[in-house]
């Protein structure tokens, strides 16, 4: 391999060239003689798997069999060619976008640096070490366990990270993705390897090292931006610096040009320009996420000497966190408009990050947009996502709550650790600050509340001296270092030291800022508590479920299909998870017929619980202005809080969320005999609609009918219908009747939901007969379903078809047809393979 030079006469004719060196690598376990071929990015686990040296880490109980890997050192090497013209460049940098984590890097036998942080880019000018002909690049990865264990033993006390084993406590010492050490939804795979691309980057005279576009002013008529340009120069010189922009429609914006004198080394130059009639960037559901393309070009003697491109969105995002009449607010304003936040927490999409493809990232944002979300929280126990993740967030209008990578533990605060974190924070803030999707920075996940409320002091036996030291470390990191970096490099953004900022156990604390509510699940409180424990902003809450049987089949054998089997227990990382699911299930549902029925009921249980929470949060706007449930996705196949399983299958929760996050919904709440129906709108303009409230028996006979003509105010929640169960059913049996609430706009039903007066286990069921009709339409298969009596939580499955249906786990109300589509033109194959399953089929006693 050699640097690509388009002008064969001289490398001086090319101001910059990049050589990807991701292919042709070899790896081996240190101390062995056999090398194996690989391509990077990769990890030691995935490299071993490619060569059949280990079995699939996710299959059955293989996780336990592969823990030896974390205790070994690993070597990687590459031979690459350099031609004479390659060395004519002034600077030739060797660049690693990501090393995981402790690597000694050698070029032609010379150690050029030692990496100690997974979250930063590593680069080194290696021109003087390169030679014409064959060159050797070697990396020696030290076991993260071997590196950090001495730090643990030296500390004299234990940090409250991980589980009971001492090795789980080592994660705090390492600037490596915390979830790699295991979590209550994820496995323990402590990886090593080259996890992001590698390349040689050569340039002449100068380079644009960084470009930051600051938005100074934004009105309907104009946007004022300043491009802050960081230029590294080989020597003092004069240049012309040019700033230009392209609108979302593709038209050019006026060019700003200045003559600049550069000094040798680093130079910081700013150019200010005005964009007339700016098109604003809006989140999903509020408008178009308009993107401007910005280009900065350096010219010398009429020739381009360097250029840099980026995409920006013109918008304002503010987090309003201040005292008000109800306590202390916490809400987001976009372009001066308060936004009710609808979204989820996001964890890494795989335990092995080299397997997170572009397709996987697109799937994440398809899932978010299709479920009517406008925000994802990148949680602090994972990693700072790849550039493509944030590009997609920009393009799809999904705001990002960005945690720094600290979660659920106190952390060291010595000078070496803080310097390492500062390097990490500077790199990632500079890398991400131009993305219009970034809404706020958060220092950590749950550490402040953990210190105050979780009893760490007693559990770990901290004396007064240690407590003072740990609080000092905490303040230096989360109240000084990180906010100072954000203030200096991304001053437009809000910084939150820790999430949550109050305790869910005290009702008064719910009036203060954002909250994580775990009374449901950890506290074993009923789903109805979601109606009481409503905070100003809910950034975490959740309930577990299992993947469905088709997903379970991918990582188990039939002999494993029992909750207490070793394999199913290994794929349930919460110590009380199965017991909690069973406890809540017994409160709501009759006994499941079999293992598959249990999986199905677990998803319904989760979906109904989180729906209760979402509706409570939305009903209480503007007191509550956001809901981010835990969690959108999985990093491996597991029983967890996710709404989309590892294989991309939507659980019942994701379908329920899609409906609950619609722009305009009706929400029915029952307390004892009292019933209220709310109409909630996130629309920015008033709406004229009709609310239809009907009560039916399970054969479809209507016993009550109500019609309400409404003028809905923008961004509002209002109780429209207040009545009692007694008035609605007029002495009839609650267990055989239901309330339906539909919103009709311009003659079209835009929202429909059902409310049941009793729990499913108390309902008097009749066996439904479900009719399906199929037709082809524009490359899609359309299924029309109807039932003779109520069919609740109808689940469509087709094992030969991996795409998700447009809707699923829905109720079929007699006399009302349901239309569902799936992206396939194999009409007949789908008809043959389709199975239709409902709640009636799942339970023994119905």
N, C-alpha and C positions, 0 to 999 in steps of 0.2 A: 504494500500500500504506500502511496505517496500523496503529498498535498496536491490538490487539484489546481493546476495553473492553466488558465485559458489562453494566455499569451505565452507561447513557448520560448520567446526571445528572452524574457526576463520577468522574474517575480515582481520587479518594481512596478510593472504595469498593472498589478492587481493590488488594490489597497487592503483587501482582506480575503482570506480563504480558510475554509474549514474542512478538515478531514475527519470523517467519522471512523472510529476504530473500535467498533462494537463486535466485529466478526473475527474469527480466527483465534479466539482465546482458548486456553487450556486451564484446567483446575485439578487439584488433588488435595486430599487430606495431608496436612503437614506430617512429615516423618515417613511417608510412603513413597514408592517409586513410580507408580502408575499414574500417568497424566490422562485426562479425558477432555475431549473437545467440548466447547460450549460457545454460546453467543451471549453477550451481555446487552442490556441489563438482565440480571439473574440473581438468585440467591444460592447458597450452598444446598439448601433443601431441594429446590427445583432442579438444580444441576444434577444432584444425585438421582432424582426421580427420572430425569430424561434418559439416563443410562441404565435404568433398571436396578440401581444399587440400593434403593429403598422402595418400599411399596407406597401407594397413595397415602399421604399423611392424614387425609380426611376420612379414609375408609375405616369403618368399624372401630377397633381400639388401637389403630396404628400410632396414634399420638403418643401413647405411653411407651411404645417401642422405639421411638426416635429421639428421646431426650438426650441421648449420648452426643448428638450432633453439636449441641450448644457448648459442650465442654472441650471440643477439639479446635485446633488452629487449622486454617485453610490457606492454600496458596493458589494464586492465579498468575498466568504469564501470557505474554503476547510478543511475537516478533513482527515487526513492520518495516517497510522499506522507506528510505529517505533518498531523494534525488538531489543533485547539486543545486538546482534552482529553488528547491524547498528551503534551503538555508540562506537564501538571499533576503528573506524577510527580516525586518528589524527585530521583531518579537515573535517567538513561537511558543505559545502556552500549551501545556498539557492540562486539560480540563476534565474533571470528574464532577458531573452535576449532582452525584450522590454516592457516598461510600458508607456502607453499613458494617461496622462503625469504626473499629480500631484496626487501621491498616497502615503498614509501613510500605511506602511507595518508592521503588527503585527504577531509575532509568540508566540502562547500560552499567549496572552494578553500583550506581551512586544513589544513596538514600536522599530523596529530595524533600519529603515531608512525612509526618505521621498524622493520620486523621484521628479525630476523637469526637466527631459530631456527625450524626446521620443527616441532620437537617440543613446543612450548608453545602454550597459549591466549593470545591477545592481546585485551585489552579496554581501552576508554577511555570515560570519562564524556563524552558529546558533547552533553548537553542544551543547553548554552549556544551550541552551534554550529548546532543545528537550528532550523528556522523552520516556521511554518505554511505548508502548500502543498508545492511540489516541492522536494526536496533532492537533492543530487548527492554520490555516493560514488565516488571514483576511486582506483585502485591502480596504481602504476608498479612493475613487477617488473624488477629489474636482473638481467642474466645472472649466474648463479653463477660462471661462468668469469671474467668481467670483474672481479667483486668479489674473488675469491680469488687470481687470478694475481699481483697486486702483492704479496700477502703471501708467496707462494712465492718471488718474486724478491728480496724484502727479507730473507728468513730467512738466506741465506748457506749453507744446506745443504738436502738433500732428505730428506723423511720417507719411510720405506719403505712407501708405499701404492701400490696399483694395479699397472699394467704398466709398460712402458718409457717410454711417452710422458709428457711433462711435465704435460699436462693431467690425466692420471690421478692425479697426485700432489696435486692441489688439494683432494681430498675431505676431507683431515684438517683443513683450515682452516674448513670449513663445518659447521655443525650441521644437516646434511641427511642423509637416508638414504644411507649409504655405497654400497649396492648400485646406486644410480642411476648411479654412475660406472663400472659394469661389474664383473663377478666371473667366476670360472671356471665358472659355470653361467648367468650372466645377461648381458643386453645392456647397452650404454651408452645410456641415455636420461636426460639431466640435465634434469629437468623444472622448470617454474615454474608457479605457479597457486594458486588458492584450493582447497585439497585437503580441507578439512573444512567443515562448515556455518557459515553466517553468520547472525547475528540481532541484533535490538535487544532488550535486556533492561531492563525498567523496574520500579522498586520504590519503595515509600513507607516512610518511617520507618526501616526496618531490613531487612537480609537475612541469611539463614543462608549464610555464604560457604563453610563446610566442615563436614563431620561425619565424625568418626573414631570407630569403635566398637572399643575395646580390650577384649580378653578377659583378665580378671584371674584367674579360677579356673574350672576345669571338672572336675566329677566326675559320677558317674552320677545324683546327686541334685540337683545345682544347678550353674548357670553364673552367674558374677558378671561383669557387663560394665559398662564405663564409657563413656558417650557424651561425647566431647570436641567441643564445639560452638563454632565460630567465628562471631561475629555482628558485622556492620558496622552501626553505628547513625548516623543523621543527627544525632541530638542525644541528650543524656542523658535516660533514661526508665526506668520500671519496667515489668517484664513478668512473666508467668508462663511458665515453660519446662516443657514436658511431654514425657516419653519414654515410648513404648509399643512393643510388639512383637507380632507375629502369628506363631504357630507354623507349621511346615510343613503341619499339618492345617487351618490356617485359623482356629484359636481364638485369642482375645486373651490377652495376658499382662498381669499387673498393671502399672498406670501409675505412673510416678514423676513427681512434680510439685514444682517449687520456684519461689518468688518471687525474682526477680533484679533488681538495679539495674544498668543499662547506662550506660557512659560514652560520650561522643561518640567515634566512630572504631571501632577494632577491640577486640572483647571475646572472651575465651576462658573458657568455662564448662564444667564437667564434672558429669555426673549419673551416679550409680552405681545399678544395679538388679540384682536377682536373678531368674533364670529357673529355675523348678523342673522337675525331671525332663527335662533338655534332650535333644533329639534331635540326635545328632552328624552332622556332615558327613563323609562317607567318599569316598575316591577310587573310580573305576570298578573293579569287581571285588571290592571289600571291603565294600560296603554301599551304602546310599542316600546321595546327596549332599543331605542335608536343608538347607533354606534357611529362615531366619527373616527376616521383613520388619520393619524398624526404622523408626519415624517419630518425628521431633522436631518439635514444634509450639510456636510462640510465640503467646501470647494477650495482648491488651490490652483491658481493659474488656469482657471476655467475647467479643471478636471475634478471629478468627485473623489475625495480622499477618505470619506467615511459617511455612513448614513445609518439611521436607526428608525424603525417603524414601531408603532404601537396603536392600540385601539382604546378609545376612551368613550365614556358616556357623560353627557352634560346633565347633571342633576344635583340636587341637594339632598343629603340624608342626615337627619338629626335624630339623636336619641334624647328624649325629654325625660330626665330623671331628676325631679325636684319636688319639694313640698307643695302640696295642694290641699284642697278642702277635705279630701278623703284620706290623706296620709302622705305618701310619696309616690309620684307617678313614675311609670316606666313605659314609654311608648315610642314608636318610630314615626317620624314625619318624612315623607318623600316629596320633594318639590312643594314644600309648605303645606302638604296635605297629610293629616293623621291617617295611618294605615293600620288596619287590624291584621296582625301577622298570623299567617296560617302556614304551618310547615312541620318539620320534623328534625330530629337530631340525626346526623350522619356519622357513621363510623367508617373506617377503611373498608374497601370493597373486597379485600382478600387478605389472608394472613401473609401471603407471599406477594409483595407489591409489584414484582415484575409481571404478574399475571393480570394486572388491571389494565385492560386494553382500551383503545378508543371506543370500541363498541360498548364496553361495560360502562364507561363514563356517560356515553349518550343515553344508555338505558336508565342510568340514575336520574338524569334530567328529564327524560321522557316520563318517567314515573312521577317526578315532582310536578311537572307542568300538567300532565293528564289528571292528576289528583288535585288540581286547583291550588297548589301551594305557591307561596311567594317568598319563602325563606327556608334555608337549611342551616343548621348549626353544625359547623365542623368542630367536633368535640375534642377536648384537650388530651385524650389518651391515645390518639392516633398519630398522625403526621400532618405536616403542611402539604396539602395536596399538590399534584402536578399542575403545571401551567394550563393544561388542557381543561382541567376541571373548572378553573375560574373563567376561562374563555367561554365555556359552555354556559356557565352561570350568567355571564354578561349577555350572551346571545339569547338566552331563554328567559331573561328577566327574573332570575331567582337571586334574591339577596342572600348574602353570606354573613352569618355570625361566626367570626373567626376566633377560636380559642388559641392561645399559645399552648405548647405541648406540656402541660402540667395537670395532673389529675389525682385527687383522692389521697394525697400524702403531703407531708412536709418535705422540704428539699434542702440539700446542703447550701451553705452560703459563704464558703471560703472564696478567696480571690480567684483561684483558678476556675472554679465552677462558674462564678459570676461572669468572668471574662468569656468563657465558652458560651454562656447563654446570651451575652451581649452580642457576640458575633452572629449567633443564630437569629436573634431578634432583628438586628440590622439587616441581615441578608434577606429575611423573609418579608419584613415590612417594605423594604425597597422593591422586592420582587412583585409584591401583590398590591401595592398602594394605588396603582393606576386603574385597577379594575373597578368599574362602576358598581359591581355587585357587592363589594366589601362594604358592609353597613356598620360594623363595629369590631373592635378588638377586645378580647376578654383574657385576663391574665391566667386564670386557671379554672378548673372544674371542682367545685365542692370542697376546697381546702379550708376556706375561712369558716364555713359552717361546720366542717369536720372538727376543726380545732375547738370550736365553742361547744358543740353539741354531741360529738360522737364518743367522748370519753377516752380519747387517746392518752391523755395524761396519766390516767389510772391504769389503762390496759398495758402501757409500755413502761410504767414505773418511772416517769420522768420526775427528777427532783427539780427544785426551784431554779437552780443554775441552768439545767438543760432546757427548761421551759422558757426562760429568758433568752437563751441562745437561739432556740428555734423560732421564737417570735421575731427576734432581730433578723434572722435569715429570711423569714417570710416578708417582713416589711422592706428589707433591702431589695428583694427580688420583685415583689408585686406592687409595691407602693413607691418605688424609686426607679429601679433600672428599667423595667418594661414601660411604664408610663412616660418616662423621659425619652425613650427611643421613639415611641409613637408620637409624642409631642414634637420632637425634632424632625422626624421624617415623614409623618402623615398627619399633620396638625388638624386636618378637616374632620378626622374620625374621633368618635367617642371611645374612651377606654374604660372598661369595667374591671376592677381588680380581681373579682371572683364571682362565680355564679353558683348558687344563688346568693342573694344579699340578705336573706331573712330565713326564718325557721318555720317550716310548715306545721309544726306541732302546736304553734300558738296562733289563734285566729287573728289577733291584732297584728301579728307580723305580716299577714297577707295583705295588709294595707300599704306595705312598704316595698316598693321596687319589684324585682323579678324573683320568682320562686321555683323550686323543684318540689313537687308534691308526691310523696311516697307513702301517704297514709293508706291508699289502696296499694296492695302488694306487700311491701315491707311491714306496714302497720296493720295489715289484715282487716282494714275497715271496708265497709260495703261500697259498691259502686255509687250508691246514692250520696256518699260523702263528697263526691265531686261537686254536687250542687251547693254544698256549704263552704267547702274550702276553695274559694275562688280568689286568686291573687290579682295584683295589678297586671302581671305578665307571667305566664307559665312557660318556663323554658325547659322543663323536664317533668315527665310523669309517664307511667306506662304499665303494661300488663303483658305477661308472657303467653305464647302459644307455640304449638308445634308446626313444623312444615306438614303439608299433606302427604298422603301415602306415596304418591308418585315421586316426590322428592326423597322421602325416607328410604325408598327402594334403592336409591343411588348410592347410599353410604352404609347400608345394612344388608344382612341376610334375613330370610323369613324367621329364622330361629331367634333373632334379636327383637322381634316385634312384641315386646313386653316392657312396660315402663321400668321394671326393676331389673331388666337384663343389663349386664355390664356395659354393653355397647350403648344402649339408650341412656344410661346414667352418665357415661362419658360425654355424650353429646347433650347433656344438661348441666351447665356449669354453675347454676345457682344452687347452693346447698339445700334450700327448701323449695326449689322450683316446682317439682312434680307434686309435692304435698300441697302447695298453695293453689296450684291449678285445680287439683282434685277438690280441695275445700270449697273454693268459689263455685266450681261446677256443680257440686252437690246442692248448693244454695239456689241455683237457677235452673238446672236441667235434671231430667230423669237420667237413670243410669244408661251409659252408652252400651250398645249391643256388643261391640268388639273393639279391637285396637284401632282400626280405621275410623270407626265412629268417634272414638275418643279424640283422635287428631282433629277431626272435623268440628266437634263440639268445643275443643280448646280454642279454635279460631273464632267461632261465634262468640264465645265468652269474651275473648280479648276485644273483638270488634264492638260488641255492645257496651263494654266498659269504657273504652276510649271514646266512642260516640257520645256517651253520657257526659264525659268531661268536655269534649269540644263544644257540645251544645251549651253546657253551663257557661263556658268561657265566652262564647259568642252572645248569649243572652244578656250577659252582664257588661257589654260594652256601653259606654266608654270607660267604666271603672276598670275592667280588664281589657287589655288591648293586644293580647298575643297568646298563641298556643302552639308550642313545639313539642310534640309527643316523642317519647323514646321508644323505638328508633325506626328509621326508614329501612335499613338494610342489614345484612349479615356478612361476616368475613369468612364464614365456613358454614357447613350444614349443621344446624343446631336448634334446640328449643330455645327461643329467645323472645325479646320484646319487638322484633322486627315486624313490619307490615309487608315486606317483600322478602322472600327467602333467598338463600344463597344462589339458587339456580335461576332466579329471576321470576319465579311464580308469585303472583299477587296472592297474599292471604286475604281472608275475609275482611280484615281491617283496612287494607288498602282500598277496597271497593267502598267500604263504609266511609272512609275519609274523603274519597272523591266526591261523594254526595254531601257529606257534612261541611266540606269546604267550598261548596258552590257559592256564587256571589250572593244569591238571595235564597234563603231557606225558611222553612217553618219549623219550630221547635216546640214540642209538647212536653210539659212537665207535670207529673202527678205527685201530690203529697197527700197521703190518706185519701179522702174523698174529693179533694179539690184538683181541678184541671185548669191549666193555662196553656194557651197556644200563642207563641210569639212569632212575629215575622221579623227577620233580621236581614239587613241589606248592607253589603259592602260597596254598593254602587256609588259612584261620585255624583250621580244625578238622581233627582226624584223619580219614582217609578209608580205607574198606575197598574195595580194588579187586583185580582180577586182571590181571596182565601176561601177555599172550600173545605169545610169540616163536616165529615160524614161519620156516622157510626153504623157498622154493618155486622151482621152475624157471619159465621164462617162459611155459609153457603152463598153469601153476597147480598142477602136481603138487607135493605136500608131501613134503619129504625130511627135515625136522626139525620137531619140535613141542615147545615148552616152555610150562609153565604155572606161574605164581608167584602164590600168594595172599598179598596184602600188606596190612598195616596201616601206612598212610603217616602219618608224623608231620606236624603242621602246619608250614608254611613250611620245607620241607626238600628236600634233594637226596641221593639215595642210589643207589649202584651195586647193582643187583639181580642182574644176570646177567653173569658173567665167563666167557669161553670163548675158543676160537680158531676162525678160519675153517676150519681143517683139520677140527676136530671137527664143525662145523656141516654142511659139505658132503660130508664123508667121501670125499675123493678126486675129487669131481665138478668140473666146469669152473666156476671163479669167474665167468667172463664170461657165463654163462647162468643164474645163480641170483641170488636176492635174499632179504634178510631183511625180514620185516614185524614191526613191534612195535605191538601194540594194547593199550589200557587199557580194561577193561570194568568198569563200576560198575552194580550192580543189574541185570545182564543186558543193559545197553546199552553199545555201543562209544562211548566219549567222546573217544577220541584214536586216530589211526592214522597211522603214518608208515613209509616204506620206506627201507631202506639197501641200497646196491649195493656190491659188493666191489671193483669196478674203475671207472675213469672211463667216461663215456658212449661215448667214441670207441673203447673196447676191448670194448664189449658186443657179443655176438652176437645180432643182431636178427632177428626175423621180422616180416613185414608184418601189422599188426593189422587185423582187421575189427571196426569199432565199430558197435554197434547203438544206436539212439536211439528212445525211446518218449516220447510227449508226453501230458500230461493237464492239465486245468484244476482249480485248487484255491484257493478263497478269493481270487479276483482275481489269483492268481499262475499262471504257467505252470511246470509241473514237468517236468523232463527226466530220464528214467532211462536211464543209459548202462551198457553192458557190452561186453566185448571177448573174442575167442577166445584171444588171446595178449596178453602185456604190451603196453600202450600207455602210453608214458611221456610226462608233461607234456602232457596233452591240453588243447588250447586251443579254447574255444568262442567263436565270433565271429558277430555278426549286425549288419551295418552299419546296418540300419534301426532298431536298438534301442540307445539310448545308455546304458541302465541297466547296471550291472555285475551279472554273475552272482553267485550266492551263493558259488560256488567256481569256480576255474579253474586251469589249468596243473597239474592233478592227474594221478596215475597211475591207470590202470585195470588192476586185477589180475584175471586170469581167475578166474571163479567168484565174484567179489564185485561186486555192483552199486553204482553211484554215482548219487546223486540230487542234482540241481542245480535251483535255482529262479531265476526272474527276475521282476521286478515288471512284468508286463504281462498283460493278459487277451486279447491277440491271439495266441492259440494257433496258429492256422493260418498267420498271417503269419510268426511266429517259425520255425515248422517249415520254411517255404519258404525263409527267408533264412539259416538257420543253416549255418555251416560248422564242421567238426570237423577239427582239425589236431593232429598229434602230432610228437614228436621224429623218428620214422621219416620223416615227410614232409619234414623240413627239411634233412637231410644227404645229401650226394652218396654218400659211401661208408658204407653200413650193411649 
